[in-house]
Each structure stands twice: as C-alpha cells, then as structure tokens.
Amino acid sequence: MPIYEYICKDCGNKFDALRAMKDSDAPMTCKKCHGSNTQRVISVFYASSEGRSVTHEDGGCGSCGGGSCGSCGHYH
C-alpha cells in the first residue's frame, strides 16, 4: 500500500497515511484537530539515476516541482 500525504484546510496540519490506492481520495480525518476538511497533496520526493538528479525539491517551474516537466521543458 502506498503512503499518501494530506493537508487539513482547517488547521494547516500536514500528515500522511498508509492507504489503498482506491481510497487515496476518500475523506480523511485530520490527525491533529480531527476535522474532516482535508485534501490529498502531491508528495515531494528525490530520485537519482546514474549519479545525476532526476528530480529536485528547490527548483523547477512550480507546476511540476522540478525534474523533467513536459509542460515547461525544465530539466535537472
């Protein structure tokens, strides 16, 4: 099962949950305030291939978060 990241729109808490793919967008209760106004967010990760970065946390065009983005042509 994959780990998904969520954010609570009420208190701003970011948390993760181990859930089945079919449940990834189902309502989730905030682990801090126990509210149900939560949303799944895109996870940031880092990967490398043959010694070079293929993703990057602090760059990119904003819409892809770095790495190889077909919409802007930005590559790392």
N, C-alpha and C positions, 0 to 999 in steps of 0.2 A: 504494500500500500504506500502511496506517495504522501509526503508531508506538504500541506498547503499552508500558506500564510494568510492571515486575515487582519483587518483593522476594524476597531469599533468606532463608528461615527459619533457616538455619544461621548466617550471619554478619551478617545485617541489611542487606546491601548493596541499595540501590535502583538499578535500571538500566533502560534502555529498549531496545527492539528494533524494527526495521522488519520486519513480518511480514504475510503474507497473512491476511485475516480468518478463513479456515478453519483457520489454525494458531494463532490467538490464545491458546487454552487448552492447546495441546500442551506437553509438558515443555520447559523452557528451562534451559540451563546458566548458572549464576552467572558473571558476568564477573570477579569478584574471587577467590572461593575455588574456583570450578569445580565446585561442588556441584550436585546436581540437585533439591534440596528448595526449589523456587521456586514462587511464585504470582503470577498477574497481579493488579494492583491498579487501583482506579479512578483515572483521571487527573484532576487538578485543572486547571481552565482558567478563563479570564476572557473574557467577551464583553460587548459593549455594543450597544445598539440605540437609535437616535435620541438619543444623548448620555447615556443612563442605563444603569446597571449592570443586567445581567440574570442575572449570576452573581457570587458573592462568595466569596473564599477564607477569610475570617475571621469567619464568622457562620453563621447557619442553625441547623437543628435537630440536626445531627450525622449524621442518616441520609441527608440529601441533600447536605450540604456547602454549603448556601446556594442562592441562586437561587430559582426557583419550584418549590416542592415540593407536590405534590398530597396527600401523606400528612399534612403538618402545617399546610399553608396559609401557610407562611412565605414572604414575597416580599421582594425587594430592589428 
